[in-house]
Amino acid sequence: MAALFGSRVRRLRTDAGLTQAELGAAVHVVSTRITQIERASGARPTRELARALDTALGADELLVELWPYVYREAFPDWSRKFMAYSERAVVIRQYAAHVVPGLLQTEDYARAVLSVGRTLGSKEQLEERVTARLGRQERLGAADRPELWVVLDEAVLRRPVGGPEVMRDQLERLLDAAAERQVTVQVLPFDQGEHDVMGGSLTVLTMPDDSEAAYTEGAHYGQLVEDPDEVRSFALTYDRLRAAALPPLMSLGMIRSVMEDNHRGAKVPSRSERRRLAQEQLQQSGGGRLRGGGRRFPRRRPRPGQQEP
């Protein structure tokens, strides 16, 4: 794809009667950068550079549309396929063990997360990855935006990625996102103990035709699962995590508490207290959806002779 992108740039440039130096000046890079792009050598172009080239060459969005495929080429096959699935999914269910999922990351948080890792080669590559990650978030504001359900391990809230200020902004971003109707955020507290996805993360994707795929990820690996039986097993695992997590309103309260306490230790309600508070939330809801994406359920009438709690 990088070679295809480069050949299109070269053809458009020659058709426009521009030298590499002239095109470089038009998009504010040196001529050798244009040479690298056309030869598919060196670092891949950033999204901004692809857009600038598209404008300068009058390519009518051709280069912008090619860019995601060029970017994905730097990733393993399973990762590229997962990204392609994610772009078409109508429901995305994620459990995050260590960091906030990319779809909900702020720019500074994303930069801090992506700045560490064995595959990072240069500052330009870092900015390319940050741009690509933020670009994928655009779908959350699109007309065909997916339903997003995120379960965060408590560790995600307490690890100050990027420092206190970056983390505070990230927690605010979570609260803002959870106010959107199609986004639900829950927190899985430490006191729930061990579970089936310890040490990694899990994503279950539902496609427009109702088929599903699952993706598991560790620190240095990932696995895309498409076998229906295996996917059903992962979906059940996710449902168990979701059931064990704090209800949406309590989860948002915990996020606020961690943010306001500067990560020094928000109080987590006991299990009995969580049950009581969750019951109060359901009784107060009266139908519709809980704020933060959770769904409300009708109040149950007490059986004859039974006092309403």
C-alpha positions, -999 to +999 in steps of 0.1 A: +000+000+000+029+024+007+042+017-028+007+023-043+004+055-024+039+066-036+031+058-072-001+078-071+017+108-056+044+106-083+018+103-111-003+132-097+029+153-093+041+148-128+006+154-142+006+187-124+041+196-138+057+199-104+092+189-093+097+171-060+111+203-045+081+223-057+056+198-042+077+197-010+075+235-007+037+234-012+032+210+017+060+223+038+084+194+037+119+190+021+121+175-013+138+143+001+106+136+020+087+136-013+113+112-027+108+089+003+071+088-002+072+082-039+098+053-034+079+039-003+110+043+018+115+058+052+087+067+075+051+066+062+034+099+056+012+112+084-025+118+080-019+156+079+008+152+052-015+129+031-042+155+033-018+183+024-006+163-006-042+156-016-050+193-016-018+204-033-023+178-061-060+182-065-065+145-058-101+147-047-096+128-014-078+099-031-047+101-010-067+107+022-087+076+015-056+055+008-038+067+039-054+043+065-043+013+044-008+027+043-008+032+081-022-003+088+006-019+067+030-013+096+010-036+118+007-075+118-020-091+098-042-099+128-040-062+140-049-049+106-079-072+104-091-061+138-089-024+129-109-032+097-136-050+118-137-022+143-145+004+116-176-015+106-188-027+140-222-016+152-216-026+188-181-025+205-177-041+239-144-036+256-127-046+288-095-027+295-070-039+321-043-013+320-051+018+299-082+037+287-093+022+253-081+042+223-116+053+213-118+073+246-083+086+250-074+123+250-045+134+227-020+138+256-030+105+271-027+087+238+007+103+232+019+091+266+007+055+260+021+053+225+054+068+234+064+035+251+068+002+234+094-018+215+082-009+180+084+029+183+111+041+159+110+079+159+091+110+170+075+112+136+062+077+140+048+086+174+029+115+160+016+093+131+003+068+156-014+095+177-030+111+147-043+077+135-057+069+170-075+102+172-088+098+137-105+066+146-124+084+173-142+104+146-166+075+141-181+081+176-195+113+163-207+099+129-242+091+120-234+054+120-216+055+153-214+022+172-228+014+206-198+014+229-197-004+262-164-001+281-155-019+314-124-004+330-103-022+355-098+000+386-061+000+378-069+020+347-081+049+369-053+048+394-023+046+370-014+083+363-004+078+327+013+110+315+013+126+349-015+140+372-027+167+348-029+144+318-047+118+339-072+143+353-081+155+318-084+118+308-108+111+336-129+141+326-130+128+291-144+095+304-171+114+323-180+135+292-181+104+270-203+085+294-229+113+291-234+103+255-264+080+249-244+054+230-216+051+254-216+031+287-187+031+311-183+008+341-155+001+365-144-033+377-131-027+413-101-045+428-123-063+454-139-084+427-107-105+428-095-128+400-113-132+367-108-148+333-091-118+315-065-109+341-034-095+326-049-086+293-078-069+275-108-081+256-129-067+228-161-082+213-173-067+181-208-071+166-210-065+129-240-052+108-250-088+099-250-097+136-219-118+133-193-113+160-155-114+164-133-112+195-099-097+201-076-104+230-045-084+237-015-085+260+015-062+263+032-074+231+007-095+213-029-097+201-052-124+187-082-120+165-108-147+171-135-154+144-145-190+152-182-187+163-179-211+193-148-193+206-164-159+201-195-169+221-172-181+249-154-147+250-188-129+248-200-148+279-167-139+296-173-102+288-209-104+302-196-118+334-171-089+337-199-065+330-221-081+357-192-080+382-185-043+375-200-013+394-233-001+378-228+028+354-238+056+378-217+042+406-188+038+381-190+075+372-191+084+409-159+064+414-142+081+385-151+115+399-138+104+433-105+093+420-102+125+400-110+147+429-088+128+453-058+132+429-055+094+427-048+089+464-076+064+469-112+068+462-134+048+485-150+018+469-184+007+483-186-027+498-205-054+479-236-051+501-234-013+498-232-016+460-263-038+459-282-013+481-272+017+460-278-001+427-313-010+439-319+026+448-308+037+414-332+013+397-361+024+419-354+060+411-351+055+374-387+049+364-378+036+329-356+048+300-318+048+304-295+055+333-272+085+327-238+072+315-253+047+291-268+022+315-303+010+309-331+014+333-355-014+343-391-011+355-397-014+392-409-047+404-441-047+424-438-065+458-456-098+461-487-098+484-476-095+520-441-084+511-429-050+520-412-029+493-375-024+501 
